[in-house]
Amino acid sequence: MPRYEFRCRTCDDTFVVSRPMAESGAPAECPAGHDDTVKLLSAVAVGGTSAAPAPSGGGGCCGGGRCG
């Protein structure tokens, strides 16, 4: 089950709630009973061993240095 991190705007506590993805946008009450909370954006780490190779050929922002 996914875990969502919230922060209470009243007491500034950060807490985690486990709930189905279908309920990800539902409000959450902090452990102290306050209901003025906001869901935090969490970074997700995905494991794995393969990665795409870095592009080569020099250049900069627009692919191969063909900026005009």
Secondary structure, DSSP 8 states (H G I E B T S, - for coil): --EEEEEETTT--EEEEE--GGGTTS----TTS---EEE---------S-------S---TTSTT---
